[in-house]
Each structure stands twice: as structure tokens, then as C-alpha cells.
Amino acid sequence: MRGRWILRGVKFVLFLIVAAAALSWVVMHLWNWLMPTLFGLHAITFWQALGLLVLSKILVGSFRPRPDGRWRGRMMERWAAMTPEERETFRAGMRGGCGWRRTAEPKA
């Protein structure tokens, strides 16, 4: 049983290494094809492309896992358990735009 988890872990790490290498290779070739011609920048190496990927992930993305669709299933279960009045209250709250949009002009 324990050997199966270790094998899965090794496969996962190998997949990450191959994926990072493939993405770095693509970024390197795209950069070296476009950037020197368009903007007069220098060509980059494989390791610089890998660093650029990591930097862009830090600056633009995040290292949190993405939603996997379970949220939708839970919401559908909650929706099915609501009464018609609760559903209408929920819809009205969602139309409010989290409180930053006004639905009606203030009266003078």
C-alpha cells in the first residue's frame, strides 16, 4: 500500500518536471522568435525561460489550487434545498452586486 503512494508521488514529480521543461522550451522559442525582432531584446536561454515562467506565476498567478467543480455541486444541492422564497431572496441579493452598485437612485 505504501509503495503505491510513493510510486504516485514519483510519477507526479516526473510529470511536473516534464511539464516545466516543455513550457520553458515553448517560452524560450517564442521569446527568441518574437522579442528580438519586435523590440530589439536579447535572446534567452532555457533556464532564463524557466525563471520567467516562475516569475510570471508569482506576479500574476497564485499557487493556490483552482476550483475543481465541487463548488457548483454544493451550490446545486443548496439550491434544491431552498424554498421558493429563499431562492427569490438569494436572487435579489445576487442582483445587488455585492453592495457596490446601486439598483436605484437615492431620493432627494
C-alpha positions as CSV (number, residue, x, y, z in Angstrom):
1,M,0.0,0.0,0.0
2,R,2.8,2.4,0.9
3,G,4.7,1.6,-2.3
4,R,1.7,2.7,-4.3
5,W,1.7,6.2,-2.8
6,I,5.4,6.5,-3.3
7,L,5.1,5.5,-7.0
8,R,2.3,8.0,-7.5
9,G,4.4,10.7,-5.9
10,V,7.3,9.9,-8.1
11,K,5.1,9.9,-11.2
12,F,3.6,13.3,-10.1
13,V,7.1,14.8,-9.7
14,L,8.2,13.5,-13.0
15,F,5.2,14.9,-14.7
16,L,5.9,18.3,-13.1
17,I,9.5,18.2,-14.3
18,V,8.4,17.3,-17.9
19,A,5.7,19.9,-17.9
20,A,8.0,22.6,-16.7
21,A,10.6,21.7,-19.2
22,A,8.1,21.7,-22.1
23,L,6.6,25.0,-21.0
24,S,10.1,26.5,-20.7
25,W,11.1,25.3,-24.1
26,V,8.0,26.8,-25.6
27,V,8.5,30.2,-23.8
28,M,12.2,30.2,-24.9
29,H,11.4,29.6,-28.5
30,L,8.5,32.1,-28.6
31,W,10.6,34.7,-26.9
32,N,13.6,34.2,-29.2
33,W,11.3,34.3,-32.2
34,L,9.4,37.4,-31.3
35,M,11.2,39.7,-28.9
36,P,14.5,40.3,-30.6
37,T,12.7,41.1,-33.9
38,L,9.9,43.2,-32.4
39,F,11.6,45.0,-29.5
40,G,15.3,44.5,-30.1
41,L,15.7,42.4,-26.9
42,H,18.3,39.7,-26.4
43,A,17.6,36.0,-26.9
44,I,17.2,34.0,-23.7
45,T,18.3,30.6,-22.5
46,F,16.3,27.6,-21.3
47,W,17.0,28.5,-17.7
48,Q,16.0,32.1,-18.2
49,A,12.7,31.0,-19.7
50,L,12.1,28.8,-16.7
51,G,12.8,31.7,-14.4
52,L,10.5,33.9,-16.5
53,L,7.7,31.3,-16.0
54,V,8.2,31.2,-12.3
55,L,8.3,35.0,-12.0
56,S,5.2,35.3,-14.0
57,K,3.4,32.7,-11.9
58,I,4.4,34.6,-8.7
59,L,3.4,38.1,-10.1
60,V,0.3,37.2,-12.0
61,G,-1.0,33.9,-10.8
62,S,-1.0,32.2,-7.5
63,F,0.0,28.8,-6.1
64,R,-3.5,28.0,-4.8
65,P,-5.3,25.1,-6.3
66,R,-8.0,26.0,-8.8
67,P,-11.7,25.3,-8.1
68,D,-12.5,21.8,-9.4
69,G,-16.2,22.0,-9.9
70,R,-17.2,20.7,-6.4
71,W,-18.4,24.3,-5.6
72,R,-21.1,24.0,-8.3
73,G,-22.3,20.7,-7.0
74,R,-22.6,22.0,-3.5
75,M,-24.4,25.1,-4.7
76,M,-26.9,23.0,-6.7
77,E,-27.6,20.9,-3.5
78,R,-28.2,24.1,-1.5
79,W,-30.4,25.5,-4.3
80,A,-32.5,22.3,-4.3
81,A,-33.0,22.6,-0.5
82,M,-34.2,26.2,-0.7
83,T,-37.8,27.2,-0.6
84,P,-39.1,29.5,-3.4
85,E,-39.0,32.5,-1.0
86,E,-35.3,31.8,-0.1
87,R,-34.5,31.4,-3.8
88,E,-36.0,34.8,-4.6
89,T,-34.2,36.4,-1.7
90,F,-30.9,34.9,-2.9
91,R,-31.6,36.1,-6.5
92,A,-32.3,39.6,-5.2
93,G,-29.1,39.6,-3.2
94,M,-27.1,38.5,-6.2
95,R,-28.6,41.2,-8.3
96,G,-27.3,43.8,-5.8
97,G,-23.7,43.3,-7.0
98,C,-22.1,42.7,-3.6
99,G,-23.1,46.2,-2.4
100,W,-21.0,48.4,-4.6
101,R,-23.6,49.0,-7.3
102,R,-26.8,50.9,-6.7
103,T,-30.0,49.5,-8.1
104,A,-32.0,52.7,-7.6
105,E,-31.1,56.4,-7.4
106,P,-31.3,57.9,-4.0
107,K,-34.3,60.1,-3.3
108,A,-33.8,63.8,-2.7
